[in-house]
Amino acid sequence: MKIRTQDYMAIAREQLKEPNARAVLDFFPVVLSLMRDAAYQSFADPAAAMQCSGAIRANAVARLPKLLEQFEAQAIKAGAKVVWAEDSQQANAYITDLAKKRGVQYVAKGKSMVTEEVGLNEALEKEGISAYETDLGEFITQLLKRPPFHIVGPALNVPVAEIRDIFLEKGVMTEPTDDPVELGLAARKYLRDKFHHLDMGVTGINMAVAETGTIINVENEGNIRMCKSSPKIQVSIMTLEKVVPTMAEAMMVMRNLTRSATGQMASAYASMDTGPKKAEEADGPEELHIIILDNGRSKVYTDPTYRQALQCIRCGACLNFCPIYRKVGGYSYGWAYSGPMGQVLSPMLLGLDKTRDLYHSCTLCKQCKTICPGGVEHPKILLTHRARNREQNVPFHGAGVSPVIEARYRGFAAAALRPAVWNTMVRVVRTTLNQSKQGSMIKELFGKPQGWFATRDLPPIGRPTFGQWYKEYKKHK
């Protein structure tokens, strides 16, 4: 996947004009939010359930090194092979080398954000190995060569006609149809044939249980289960923060995950694998390879403020409540992770210098923090991103700010610290702005402003001011 985080503003402007994106963003996140709220009512105490999930994740992150060692030992004991990958190149190299050694012509992939992060599809195709996404939404976006629009519905914004055309072009079907059910059946038939002759399946991991060495996946289509049960070789890749201490804690996090992600008390499928297929079992892989990926997360872990981001469980609920995401959609974020989740993670993994618009594109409304079952304080981390970029933080590649912006904010701070100066400045600004006759004051006075005022303006400031009103109020009281 080509990383385009530096193009955030340009893509966002395009998406604001895109009618299909507008229709989806005005409807789908709202529906998911309502479904989430309804599903949480099945808990006797929804707030306590969320707090419990957040506490489990915080505890797991605090104990991360020991839990990972425990998980590795238990997974190996169960017959799996555990591999540690420092970065994307190591992870991709292991998978492509394994495929070539086993003579694999193609792999089928379950829905996985981490494989998008490392660019596994592109790495496989460079070695002449085809990769097929088997989640319907991911399959469509793969054919269209686009990033996911939403973590739950990667292709929600793609019109039926466009899906029809790409299916015809790529040979998924031979007869045109605009019936969504028929399109889904065509994709199912096309992919089912791949499963029949599959030698290697690749999946992500929702949770890894340290006490048993078990890996857990939740889904609604069954494609991940097919990727794990059909082939002889299963490769499951996880980022190092996915581990939890016990199965009981994993079940509690899962109950929050499904409610937050899709508004379900339980997803249609939950697969738990402890090692490869046993002698007495009919289904499952003969080889299970588990890759534990770092890719910059050790550096995040050593930072006291940033470490909390590793508590994220990838439910995507923050996208549905975010006023920014609900305007610009997933493409704007330029990588695998979008919404508040992407605004927090991408700068840590890619660098503050390459993601500046992401962490500045936030109203700090705190909706993301309020509904996060992982207990992540997104606003605090986003403010830290801004501060560290200004300070030119070396570990996370802070780029600093321009002298003009620096002078502007220093002037603002100086005025705000001196009440007499501030009040004088407010009176001058109010008088100046009220000279406008069109009600378009910022643009009229400053021509083509940047940032917020490029698309918004201030209305005339009415009279009396609050101070004037209060003086009159005290006179007549």
N, C-alpha and C positions, 0 to 999 in steps of 0.2 A: 504494500500500500504506500503510495506516495504521500509523504507528510506535508500538509499545507497549512499548518497552524499560523504561519506568518501571513497567510492570505485571508485571515478571519474576516476583516472588515469588508473586503471586496466580495467574498462569498456571501456574507450576511446581507449585503445590499441586494445581491441577485435574488436571494431567497425571499426577501421581503416583497419582491415583485412576482414571485412564482405562485400562481393560483392554486395548484395542487397542494403545495406546501402550506399555504394559508388555510385551506379547507381542513387538512389533516390536523394542523396545530390548533385550530379553533375548536376541534371536536375531541380527538383521541386522548390527549393528555387529561382533559377534563373528565372523560369517562373513566379512565384508569384511576384517577384520583378518587372519584366517587366509589369505584369498586374496592379500592384499597381501604377507604374509610369504613365501608360496610363490612368487609371481611374482618377487620380488626375488632368489630363489635362481638365477634364470636369468642373473644377472650373475656374472662370475667373482669379484668382490669387491663385495657389496651395499653395505657401508659406504662404500667408496670411490666408488661410483656416486652415493650420496646426497650425499656431500661435494662431488663434482664439480658436481652440480646446484645445491647451495647456493652454491658459489663463483661459478658463472655468474650466478646471480641477484644476488649481492652486487656483482659487477663491473658488472652492468647498472645497478643502482640507483646505484652510485657515479658512473657516467658518464651518468646519465639525461638531462640537458638536451641534450648533444651527440647522443646516440643518437636522441632524439625529433626533432631537427632533421634528422638524416640520414634517418630513416624517412620524414618528411614529404616531403623532396626526392625520394626514390626512388619513393614512392607516386604523387606528382604526375607524375613522369617516365613512370610506367607508365600514366597516364591516369586515376587516381583523383582525386577532389576531397577534400581534407583540411580539416576544420573543427575549430577549437579551442573547447571549451565550458568556461566557468569554473565553472558550476554546473548543477544539475538543470534549472532553468528555461530556460537557454540551450540545453541539449541537446534538451529536449522541444520547445521553440519551433522549433528548426531542423527537426526531423523532422515536426512537425505542419504547419508552413508548406510544406514540400516536398510533403507528401501533398496538401494543398489546392490547390497550384499545378498539380499533375499530375492533379487530379481523381480521386484515389484514394479508393475507398469503404471499403476495409478493408485491413489489413496482416496478414501471417502472420509470426510471431516464432519464432525458434529459441531454445533454452534459453539464458538469459542472466541472470546475477545482477545485472549493472550496470543492466539495464533495470528490474529490480525495485527497485534502489536509487533510481533517479530517478523511479519511478512513471510510466513511459511509458504503460502501458495506460490509466491514469486520464486522463492528459493527452490522449491520442488520442480517448478516448470523450467528453470534454468538447467536442471539436470535431466530434462526430458521425461519427468514423471508428472503425470496429470493429477490435479487435485480437484475433487468435486465437493462443493459445499452441499450438505444434505438437508439443512434447515431451509424451508421454502423461501423465506425472506432473504436469507444469506445466498441462496442459489440464484435468486433474481438479481441481487446486487452484484454478485460475482460475474454474471453474464453481462451486466451493464457496466462493469468496472467502476463501481461507485462504493464509497464507504457506507456503513449503516446509517440510516436516518434516525433510528431509535433503538435502544438496546433490546427492547421487547419486540418491536416490529421493524426490522431493518429496511423493509421495502414498502412501508405503509403509504408513502407519498407517490408511488409509481402508478400512473394511470393504467387501467386494464389494457387499453390499446397498445401502450408501450410494451407491456409484458407479452401480449400476443405477438407483436412484431419481433421481439428478441427471441421468443421461443421458436418462431418460424425460421428466423435467420440461423439459429444455432442447432436446428434439427431436433429440438425437444418434441415438436409435433409437426405434422405435415398438413393438417387441415386447419384453416383459420377459425377462431371462435372468440367471442367476447364474453363468454360465460365464465365467471370466476371459478365455478366448481369444475368445469371442464379443463380449465387451465391448471388447476391444482392437481387433477387426475393425470394430466399429461406429464407434469413434473414428477409425480409419484411413480408413474410407470417407467419413465426414463431413468430415475434414480434407483428404483427397485432392481432393474437389470444390473446396475453396477454392484449392488450388494450381493447378487448371486455369484459373482466371480471375484469377490474382494479378498485380497491377501493382507492388506494393512488398513486399519482404521485409526484415525487421530481424533482425540477429543480434548476438551479442557477439563477442569475439575472445579466444582463449586465449593467443596470442602474436603479436607483430608483429616482423618481422625488419628491422632497420635497414639492412643492406647491400643488400637487394633491394626493400624496400617491400612485402613479402609479408605477408598476414594468414593466420593458421592457426586452424582449428577442429577439435576432436576430439569425437567423439560415437559412439553405438552404434545410434541409431534411423534415421539418415538424414534427419531432418526439417530439420536445419540446411542440409544440402546442397540439399534441395528449396527452402528459403527463398532460397538464393543462386543456384540455376540456373534456377528457373521465371520469376521476374518480370523486367521491364525495369529496375527500379530496386532496387538493393541498398544498404541502410544498415547499416554495421557500426560498433558503438560499443565503445570500449575505455577503460579507465582508464589514465592515463598511465604507470603502472609496468609495463605488459604487454610493453614492448619488450625485445628481446634483440639482441645485436650481430650475430651471424651465423647462417646456416642450420644450420651444424654444431652450434652451441651450442643452437639451438632444438630440434634433434632429440634432443640429450641430455636437455634438460629434459622433452621430450615422453615419452621413455622412462620417466622417473621419474613423470611425471604420470599416465600410464595405469596403471602398477603401483600407485601410491598411491591412486588414486581408485577403481578397480574391480577391482584384482587381475588386470589383463590386461597382457600384454607389448605389445600394441598394441590400440587401440580398433577397432571395426568400420569406422569412417570417419574419415579425416583429410583435410580440404579445405584446399588452399593456393591463395590467390588473389593474383595480382599484377596489379592494375589490372582494368578491366572486360573484357568479351568482346572478343576480337580479330576482325578481319574474317573470318579463316579458321576460326573456332571456331563450333560449332553451339549450344553451351549457354553460359549465363552472362548476367549483366546488361549492359545497354547503358550504365548509369550506376552507378558505385561511389562512394558517399559514406562516408568514414571520419571518425567523430567521436572526437576525443581529449578525454576528460573529466577535469577536475581535481577539482571537488567537494570541496575541502578537502585534497587530497593534497599540494599545494605547501607548505602549512603543515606537514604531517607531514614532508615531505622536508627542510625547513630545521631540524628538530629532530634532533640527533645520536642520541638514544636511540630515538625513535619511527621514524626513517627505516627501520630494519630491517624493520618490518612490511610495507613495500612489496615485500619479496622473496617474499611469499606467492604461490603459483601456483594457489590455489583447488582443490586436489585433494580436500579434505575428509577426509583421513586422520586428522587430529587429532580429529575428531568421534568416530570409531570407537573411539579409545583413551581418550577422556576419561571419567572416572568420573561427572562431573556431567552431561554430555550424555546418557550412557547411563541416567540416571535421569529427567531432565526433558524430553528431546526437543527438537526444533527450534522448536516454537511458543513456548516460554518466552522465547526471546531477543528476540522482539518485532519483528524486522526481517528483511531479506534474509539477513544473515549470522548463523550460529549456531555453537555450540561454541566452542572456544578461538579459532578464527578470528574469530568475532563478538565475543568478549570483548576481543580486541585491537583490532579495527578500529572497531567501533561507537562506543566512547568517543572516539576520535580524530575521527570524522566528525560525531557528534551532540553531543558535549560530555560531560565527566565528570559534570556535574550531572544529566543525563538517563539515565545508564547505570550508576549506582553499584552496583546489585545485580549487574550482569554481572561486573565485574572483582573483586568481593568473593566471587563464587560460584566459588571455585577452591581446590583442596586443595594446589596447588603440587607435585603429584606428578612433574611434568616429563616425563610421557609425550608430550605434544604436541611439546615441543622435541626429544625423542629421535627421533621418526619423521618430522619435518618435512623434506621434500626441498628446501624453499626456504631452509633454514637460519635460520628465525625462532626467536628465544629468547622464547617466549611468557611464561614466568614472570617474566623480568626486566621485560618491558613491563607486565605486570599489576601488579607491585609498584610500578612507576613511576606507573601510573594512581592507585593508592591514595595514594602519597605526594603527588602533585600535587593530588589532590582535597583532602587535608588542608591543604595549603599554599595553597589557593584560587588555583591557577594561573590566570592571566587568559586566555592564548591558548586554552586548552582548557577553560575554564569550570569550574574546580574550585569546589565549593560549600562546602568545609570540613566539619568534623564537629561534632557537638553537644558542648557543654561537659562533659556527663556522660561521654561516650566519651573525650574528651581527658583528663579527670581520671583515668579508669580506667587508661588506658595509661601515663600519666605515673607513676601509683602503682606499676604493675607494673614499669616500667623502674627506678624508684627502688629497689624491693625486690630486683630481679634483680642490681643493681650492688653490693649489700651482702650478702655471704654469711651473716652472722649474722642479719640481718633475714629473709632468704629462708628459712633453715633453721627459724627460729622460726615463720614464717608457714606453712610446709609442715606442721609438727607440729600446729599449731592446726587447719588445714584438715582434715588426716587424722583427727584426733580427732573433729572436728565431723561430718564426713561419715560416719564409722563409727557414729554414733549412730542412723542410719536402720535401721529393722527391715524395711522393705519392699524395700530395694535400689533405691529410686527417689529418690535423695538430692537432686539438684538441684531437681526439681519439688517435692519435699516441703519443702525449705528455702526455696525462693524463689518458690513459687507458679507463675506462668506466665512462664518465662524466654523470652527472644528468641533469634533466630539458631539456632545449632547445637543448643542444648539445648531448643529448642521441639519437636524430634522425637527427641532422643537423651538418654541419661542416663549417669551414671557408675556403674559397679558398686562395691560396697564395696571399699575398699582393704585388701588382705590383709596379714597379718603372717607372718613378719617382713618389715620393709622391707629393701631392698637393703643399706643401711648396717648394719643389725643383723645381717643374714646374713653380711656380709663380715667383721665383727668376730669372729663365732663361727667363721667359716672360718679366719681367721688364728690363732685360739687352738689349733685342732686340727690345724693343718698341720704 
